[in-house]
Structure formats: structure tokens, C-alpha cells
Amino acid sequence: MKKSALLVFVLFSLLCGITACVQSKSIHELNPGVSFMGKEEVTKFLSGSKIEGPGAIVTYMEGGKADIFVKKNGKNINATWKVQDDGMVELITQGRKDRNYYSADGITAYGLDGGSSAIQKK
């Protein structure tokens, strides 16, 4: 009984380790044919602008500050933002970090899972 329990534990641990090491696909592999903004382009696109998405309006201010208006409950949330070298935007609030890529056409945002949502720059 002890040997079989130990064997099951070792196999489970090995399976979890292998799963954790599997490389995930990049945003370009998940969305072939879509052209994405680079770091400089997305920084210029977002600085000083308001972006409206399905659930919120985000105001991106200079210096990495942001304000999020949540449509569902009508509340404003303070946030910070930064752009990674590959063009990924991190929007950080207390307890949450959203990561998105923006298409070169400026009308679609893509999540890390490859899903997309329409945005509107105001």
C-alpha cells in the first residue's frame, strides 16, 4: 500500500513538473497574420489617451499612471502601466495585473491566451 501511494505521488509530481515546463505559444503564434505594435509604438499610442473596452475605460497618463473606470459598478480605480520590450502592456492595480498586446491597426487588444476584444481610442 505504501509503495503504491509513493508511486502515485511520484508520477503525479513528475506529471506536474513536465506540464509546468511546457512552453506556451507566443501572441504571434496564437494570432498568425496579425501585426502587433512594438514597445515604442504602443507607448506613443497609449500615452495621454483613453481606451474604451467592453468593461472599462482606461486613461493612460504620462509617467506610468492610469485611471480605470469600471462600467459595471461605476467606480474609478487607480493603476499603473508599463510596456515590455515585446510590446506587451501591463496594467497593474492592487491585486491584479492585466497583460495585453495591441494590434498595429489600433482597434483590437489581445490577451495572453490569444483572445481579442475591440477597443476604441477616445
N, C-alpha and C positions, 0 to 999 in steps of 0.2 A: 504494500500500500504506500509506504513512504517513498519507494523508488519510483512508482508511477506518478505520484504527486510531484516529486522533484523533476521528473522527465517532462511533465506537462508545464511546469513552471519555466524550465529552461527553454523549451520550444516556444512558449509564449513570449518570453523575454527576447529570444532571437528574432522572432517574427516582428515584434515591435521595433527592435533595433534596425532591421532591414527596411521596414516601412519608413522610419524616420530619415534614413539615408537616401531614399529615392529622390532624385532631383525633380523639382516641379518645372513645368513649362514656363517659358518667358511670355510676356504680354504679346510679343511679336509672333510667337508660335501659336498662341491661342487665337489670334486675330490676323491671319495672313492677309496681306493686301491692304491693311490699314497703315497709314503713315502717322507716326506719333511725333509730338513736339519734343525737342531736346530741352536741356536744362535752361539755356538762355531764352529760348522761345517761350517756354511756359512761364518763366519768371516775368518776362515782359508782358505776356498775355494776362496774367493774374494780378500783378501789382496795381493797386488802386482801383480794382474793378469789383463788381458784384456779379456773382454767378448764381443763377437760379436753377435748381434741380428739382426733382419730383417731390422731395420732402422738406427742403430748406433753401434759404437764400444765404450765401456766404459772401461777406465783404472781406476781401483780401487787402490789408493795408501794408504800407511800407514797413520795413523792419521786422517782418515776420509775425505781425499781429493779425488777428482775424476776428470777425464777429459773425456768429451763426444765428439766424432767425429760423427757429423751428416752426414750420407751418402748423403742425398738428396741435401743439399746445400754445402757440403764440409767444414763446419765450426766447430771449436772447441769451446766447452762451458765448463767453469769451474763449478764444482759442489762439493757437499759434500755428504757423505753417512754414514749411521749408521744402525746397526742391532738391532731390537727389541728383547725382551725376547722370543717371539714365533718363531723367525727366519725370520720375515719379514724384507726385506731390503728397506730402504727409500733412494732414490736418489733425492737430492734436488738441484734444480737450481733456478735462480732468477725467481720467478713467477710460479714455477711448482714443484710438489712433486710426484714422481712415487713410487709406492709400489709394490714389487714383493716377491714371495716365490720361492725358488729353490728346485727342486726335488732332492732326495738323489742320483740319477744317474748322476747328474751334466750336463744334456743335455737339460733340459726343465725349463723354467721360467713360473710361473703362476701369473696372476694378481688377484686383489681382487674379480673380477667378475667370477673367475674360468677359464677364457680363458687362453690358453697356447701358447707359442712360443718357437721354437727351438733356442738354444744358442750354441755357440762354444767357448770354453776357448782356448785362444792363449797363 
